[in-house]
Amino acid sequence: MKCPKCEGLMYIERVSDFFIPFEVWNCINCGAIIDQTILENRAKSRPLFEPVGSQ
């Protein structure tokens, strides 16, 4: 998987939140972390701006 921030290589890392373990994608270059909750929230949010020329 490529990092959406820097296009770098991402790897799966197992982390835990208190006692609940889960897996996240972690970027080797910039350190960005992406998990299922982040992906779901990004899909729900609307774009910050409209592309030029779309009317």
Rosetta constraint file for C-alpha pairs under 8 A:
AtomPair CA 1 CA 9 HARMONIC 6.44 0.50
AtomPair CA 1 CA 10 HARMONIC 5.63 0.50
AtomPair CA 1 CA 11 HARMONIC 7.53 0.50
AtomPair CA 2 CA 7 HARMONIC 5.09 0.50
AtomPair CA 2 CA 8 HARMONIC 5.50 0.50
AtomPair CA 2 CA 9 HARMONIC 5.25 0.50
AtomPair CA 2 CA 10 HARMONIC 5.93 0.50
AtomPair CA 3 CA 7 HARMONIC 4.48 0.50
AtomPair CA 3 CA 8 HARMONIC 5.05 0.50
AtomPair CA 3 CA 9 HARMONIC 6.22 0.50
AtomPair CA 3 CA 10 HARMONIC 6.05 0.50
AtomPair CA 3 CA 27 HARMONIC 6.18 0.50
AtomPair CA 3 CA 32 HARMONIC 7.54 0.50
AtomPair CA 5 CA 30 HARMONIC 7.99 0.50
AtomPair CA 5 CA 32 HARMONIC 7.46 0.50
AtomPair CA 6 CA 29 HARMONIC 7.52 0.50
AtomPair CA 6 CA 30 HARMONIC 6.91 0.50
AtomPair CA 8 CA 27 HARMONIC 6.38 0.50
AtomPair CA 8 CA 28 HARMONIC 6.72 0.50
AtomPair CA 8 CA 29 HARMONIC 5.73 0.50
AtomPair CA 8 CA 30 HARMONIC 7.63 0.50
AtomPair CA 9 CA 27 HARMONIC 5.81 0.50
AtomPair CA 9 CA 28 HARMONIC 5.87 0.50
AtomPair CA 9 CA 29 HARMONIC 7.11 0.50
AtomPair CA 10 CA 25 HARMONIC 5.92 0.50
AtomPair CA 10 CA 26 HARMONIC 5.22 0.50
AtomPair CA 10 CA 27 HARMONIC 4.22 0.50
AtomPair CA 10 CA 28 HARMONIC 5.96 0.50
AtomPair CA 11 CA 25 HARMONIC 5.45 0.50
AtomPair CA 11 CA 26 HARMONIC 5.42 0.50
AtomPair CA 11 CA 27 HARMONIC 6.52 0.50
AtomPair CA 11 CA 28 HARMONIC 7.46 0.50
AtomPair CA 12 CA 23 HARMONIC 6.41 0.50
AtomPair CA 12 CA 24 HARMONIC 5.63 0.50
AtomPair CA 12 CA 25 HARMONIC 4.64 0.50
AtomPair CA 12 CA 26 HARMONIC 6.23 0.50
AtomPair CA 13 CA 23 HARMONIC 5.60 0.50
AtomPair CA 13 CA 24 HARMONIC 5.42 0.50
AtomPair CA 13 CA 25 HARMONIC 6.21 0.50
AtomPair CA 13 CA 26 HARMONIC 6.55 0.50
AtomPair CA 14 CA 21 HARMONIC 6.82 0.50
AtomPair CA 14 CA 22 HARMONIC 5.75 0.50
AtomPair CA 14 CA 23 HARMONIC 4.45 0.50
AtomPair CA 14 CA 24 HARMONIC 6.43 0.50
AtomPair CA 15 CA 21 HARMONIC 5.61 0.50
AtomPair CA 15 CA 22 HARMONIC 5.62 0.50
AtomPair CA 15 CA 23 HARMONIC 6.05 0.50
AtomPair CA 15 CA 24 HARMONIC 7.24 0.50
AtomPair CA 16 CA 20 HARMONIC 5.27 0.50
AtomPair CA 16 CA 21 HARMONIC 3.97 0.50
AtomPair CA 16 CA 22 HARMONIC 5.93 0.50
AtomPair CA 17 CA 21 HARMONIC 6.37 0.50
AtomPair CA 17 CA 22 HARMONIC 7.93 0.50
AtomPair CA 23 CA 35 HARMONIC 6.94 0.50
AtomPair CA 24 CA 33 HARMONIC 6.51 0.50
AtomPair CA 24 CA 34 HARMONIC 5.66 0.50
AtomPair CA 24 CA 35 HARMONIC 4.61 0.50
AtomPair CA 24 CA 36 HARMONIC 7.64 0.50
AtomPair CA 25 CA 33 HARMONIC 5.62 0.50
AtomPair CA 25 CA 34 HARMONIC 5.08 0.50
AtomPair CA 25 CA 35 HARMONIC 6.21 0.50
AtomPair CA 26 CA 31 HARMONIC 6.07 0.50
AtomPair CA 26 CA 32 HARMONIC 5.75 0.50
AtomPair CA 26 CA 33 HARMONIC 4.65 0.50
AtomPair CA 26 CA 34 HARMONIC 6.61 0.50
AtomPair CA 27 CA 31 HARMONIC 4.72 0.50
AtomPair CA 27 CA 32 HARMONIC 5.20 0.50
AtomPair CA 27 CA 33 HARMONIC 6.60 0.50
AtomPair CA 34 CA 38 HARMONIC 5.98 0.50
AtomPair CA 34 CA 39 HARMONIC 7.04 0.50
AtomPair CA 35 CA 39 HARMONIC 6.39 0.50
AtomPair CA 36 CA 40 HARMONIC 6.19 0.50
AtomPair CA 37 CA 41 HARMONIC 6.16 0.50
AtomPair CA 38 CA 42 HARMONIC 6.16 0.50
AtomPair CA 39 CA 43 HARMONIC 6.25 0.50
AtomPair CA 40 CA 44 HARMONIC 6.36 0.50
AtomPair CA 41 CA 45 HARMONIC 6.24 0.50
AtomPair CA 50 CA 54 HARMONIC 7.00 0.50
